[in-house]
Amino acid sequence: MQYLMGLVRRCIEDYDMISPGDRIAVGLSGGKDSISLLCALTGLRKYYPVPYELEAITLDMGVPGMDFSGVRELCSRLEVPYTLIPTRMYQVIFEERKETNPCSLCAKMRRGALNTAALARGCKKVALAHNHNDAVETFLLSLLFEGRISCFQPVTYLDRTGVTQIRPMLYAGEGTALSLTRRYGLPVVHNACPANGDTKRQEVKELTARLEKEYPGLKEKIFRAMQRLPLDHWEPKESRRRPLPEEPEGRRRGDFFRFQDGRS
């Protein structure tokens, strides 16, 4: 957990993501990345010099078979206010509109609903759990399928709503969240969306995994190149351009709440 908290803190500081008194809504889908982000931000509050508040928000898409009771219990134990918002997104996208390429519409609907929910709860910042892999894959998706150099930003101000989106997990790889949730037995919610795993993004994910096997370190090199390209707001503070630490190996299974109390 300390390793992830270190990466999150460094990302926050490199891109000035948090200001004193911020009230931050964490978009909590129930996946390994969003749960890891919530735990890291919760743990970091004890040591971070800038005070901030957290609230967790889950959008229930209406997908059959998704149970968020474990997520609610986790937030209760972390003492983070939690809101579960029921929506009809699944019915609209798959049953009424019968979208053949649903991911783009779904993402737009989720962003809008999450930002609205955050503002209703007094949160001007929304923390999203896009990780290192997501950034590289999004960059390659734009390059390969749209012929342009583009990616989401570490910090995005939405002038229509006044919401600022932050992505504190950008320095963490996908494997970091996976190992953390397994080690601490955190309640990851299975993604039952029918489009899960059958998308262009999944194709690019598999492509980058193959290339990483053949050329170790490739994803990190692409990420570093992104920070040097003329992408809006991607260049970190000059003084903080240093290699990211490697993840410690051989960690035993533990209890996250013992860690929170300083006992593990």
C-alpha positions in Angstrom: 0.0 0.0 0.0 2.9 2.4 0.8 4.2 1.8 -2.7 0.9 2.8 -4.3 0.5 5.8 -1.9 3.9 7.0 -3.0 3.0 6.8 -6.7 -0.3 8.6 -6.1 1.3 11.3 -4.0 4.0 11.9 -6.6 1.5 12.2 -9.4 -0.6 14.6 -7.3 2.4 16.8 -6.7 3.7 16.6 -10.3 0.5 17.9 -11.6 -0.8 20.1 -8.7 -4.0 18.0 -8.4 -5.0 18.9 -4.9 -5.4 22.3 -3.2 -6.1 23.0 0.5 -9.7 22.3 1.5 -10.6 20.4 -1.7 -13.7 18.1 -1.4 -13.0 15.3 -3.8 -15.5 12.8 -5.2 -13.9 9.4 -6.1 -15.6 7.7 -9.0 -15.9 4.2 -7.5 -16.9 1.7 -10.1 -16.0 -1.2 -7.9 -13.1 -2.3 -10.2 -9.6 -2.9 -8.8 -8.3 0.5 -9.9 -11.0 2.7 -8.4 -10.9 0.7 -5.1 -7.1 1.0 -5.0 -7.4 4.7 -5.7 -9.9 5.2 -2.9 -7.7 3.3 -0.4 -4.6 5.2 -1.5 -6.3 8.6 -1.1 -7.8 7.6 2.2 -4.4 6.5 3.6 -2.6 9.5 2.1 -4.8 11.9 4.0 -3.0 11.1 7.3 0.4 12.2 5.9 -0.3 14.7 3.1 0.5 18.3 4.1 -2.6 19.7 2.3 -6.0 18.8 3.9 -8.7 17.4 1.7 -12.0 15.6 2.1 -13.2 12.5 0.2 -16.6 11.1 -0.9 -17.1 8.0 -2.9 -19.8 7.8 -5.7 -20.8 4.7 -7.5 -23.1 4.8 -10.6 -25.2 1.6 -10.8 -25.5 1.2 -14.6 -28.3 -1.2 -14.2 -26.2 -4.2 -15.4 -27.7 -7.4 -14.1 -25.6 -9.3 -11.6 -23.5 -6.4 -10.2 -23.5 -6.3 -6.4 -22.0 -3.2 -4.6 -22.6 -4.2 -1.0 -19.0 -5.0 -0.5 -18.0 -1.6 -1.8 -20.5 0.1 0.6 -19.0 -1.8 3.5 -15.5 -0.9 2.5 -16.4 2.8 2.5 -18.0 2.5 5.8 -14.9 1.0 7.3 -12.8 3.7 5.7 -15.2 6.3 7.1 -15.6 7.8 3.6 -19.2 8.9 2.8 -20.7 6.7 0.1 -23.4 7.2 -2.5 -24.8 4.6 -4.8 -26.8 6.2 -7.7 -29.1 3.9 -9.7 -29.3 4.7 -13.4 -30.9 3.3 -16.6 -27.8 3.4 -18.7 -27.7 -0.3 -19.4 -31.3 -0.3 -20.5 -30.9 2.8 -22.7 -27.7 1.7 -24.4 -28.3 -2.0 -24.9 -32.1 -2.5 -24.9 -33.5 0.8 -26.3 -30.8 2.1 -28.6 -29.1 -1.3 -29.2 -25.7 0.3 -29.7 -23.2 -1.8 -31.6 -20.3 0.3 -30.3 -21.6 1.2 -26.8 -18.4 2.3 -25.1 -18.2 5.9 -26.3 -21.8 6.7 -25.4 -21.5 4.9 -22.1 -18.4 6.9 -21.1 -20.1 10.2 -22.0 -23.2 9.3 -20.0 -21.1 8.1 -17.0 -19.0 11.3 -17.0 -22.0 13.5 -17.1 -23.8 11.6 -14.3 -20.7 11.4 -12.1 -20.0 15.2 -12.5 -23.6 16.0 -11.7 -23.6 13.8 -8.6 -20.3 15.3 -7.4 -21.6 18.8 -7.7 -24.8 17.9 -5.8 -22.6 16.7 -2.9 -20.4 19.8 -2.9 -17.4 18.3 -4.7 -15.7 20.4 -7.2 -13.0 17.8 -8.0 -13.6 14.2 -9.3 -10.8 11.6 -9.0 -10.8 9.0 -11.8 -8.8 5.8 -11.6 -7.2 5.8 -15.0 -3.8 4.1 -14.6 -0.5 4.0 -16.5 -1.7 1.3 -18.9 -5.0 3.2 -19.6 -3.0 6.3 -20.7 -0.7 4.3 -23.0 -3.6 2.4 -24.5 -5.7 5.6 -25.0 -2.7 7.3 -26.7 -2.3 4.3 -29.1 -6.0 4.1 -29.8 -6.0 7.6 -31.0 -2.9 7.1 -33.0 -3.9 3.8 -34.6 -7.6 4.3 -35.2 -8.0 8.1 -35.5 -4.6 9.1 -36.9 -4.0 11.7 -34.3 -1.8 12.2 -31.2 -4.2 12.6 -28.3 -4.9 11.4 -24.7 -7.0 12.4 -21.7 -5.2 14.9 -19.4 -3.9 14.3 -15.9 -5.9 17.3 -14.8 -9.0 18.5 -16.8 -11.1 21.5 -16.0 -14.6 21.4 -17.4 -15.7 24.9 -17.8 -19.4 24.1 -18.4 -19.7 22.5 -15.0 -16.8 23.9 -13.0 -15.7 20.4 -12.2 -12.0 19.5 -12.3 -11.2 15.9 -13.1 -7.9 14.5 -11.7 -6.2 11.2 -12.4 -3.9 10.4 -9.5 -3.3 6.7 -10.6 -1.4 7.6 -13.8 2.0 6.5 -12.4 0.6 3.1 -11.3 0.5 0.1 -13.6 -2.4 -2.2 -13.9 -0.6 -4.9 -12.0 -0.1 -2.7 -8.9 -3.9 -2.4 -8.3 -4.3 -6.1 -9.0 -1.7 -7.2 -6.5 -3.0 -4.7 -3.9 -6.6 -5.8 -4.1 -5.5 -9.5 -3.9 -3.1 -8.9 -1.0 -5.7 -7.1 1.1 -8.8 -9.1 -0.1 -10.6 -5.9 -1.2 -14.1 -6.3 -2.6 -13.6 -5.9 -6.3 -16.9 -6.0 -8.3 -17.0 -8.2 -11.4 -17.7 -6.2 -14.5 -20.8 -7.9 -16.0 -21.2 -5.4 -18.9 -21.8 -7.4 -22.2 -19.3 -5.3 -24.0 -16.5 -6.0 -21.6 -13.5 -7.5 -23.4 -14.9 -7.1 -26.9 -13.7 -3.6 -27.8 -10.9 -1.8 -29.7 -9.4 -0.9 -26.4 -9.1 -4.6 -25.5 -7.4 -5.2 -28.8 -4.9 -2.5 -28.1 -4.5 -3.8 -24.5 -3.5 -7.2 -25.9 -1.3 -5.7 -28.5 0.7 -3.7 -25.9 1.0 -6.7 -23.7 2.5 -8.7 -26.5 4.9 -5.9 -27.4 5.9 -5.4 -23.7 6.8 -9.1 -23.6 9.0 -8.8 -26.6 10.4 -5.4 -25.7 10.4 -5.0 -21.9 9.9 -1.5 -20.7 8.1 -0.4 -23.9 5.0 0.9 -22.1 7.1 3.0 -19.8 9.0 4.5 -22.8 5.7 5.4 -24.5 4.5 7.0 -21.3 7.7 9.0 -21.0 7.4 10.1 -24.6 3.8 11.3 -23.9 5.1 13.6 -21.2 7.5 15.1 -23.7 5.1 15.5 -26.6 3.0 18.7 -27.1 0.0 17.1 -25.3 -2.0 19.6 -23.3 -1.0 19.6 -19.6 1.0 16.4 -19.8 4.4 17.8 -18.9 5.2 17.3 -15.2 7.2 19.7 -13.1 10.7 19.8 -14.4 12.2 19.2 -10.9 10.3 15.9 -10.6 11.3 14.2 -13.8 13.0 11.1 -12.3 12.4 7.4 -12.8 9.5 5.8 -10.9 10.4 3.3 -8.2 10.0 -0.4 -8.9 7.2 -2.3 -7.1 8.5 -4.4 -4.2 8.1 -8.1 -4.7 7.1 -11.0 -2.5 4.6 -9.1 -0.4 2.6 -11.3 1.9 -1.2 -11.2 2.1 -2.3 -8.6 4.7 -5.3 -6.8 6.3 -5.8 -3.3 4.8 -7.5 -2.1 8.0 -4.5 -3.2 10.1 -2.3 -1.2 7.7 -4.6 1.8 8.2 -4.2 1.6 11.9 -0.4 1.3 11.6 -0.4 -2.3 12.7 0.7 -3.9 9.4 
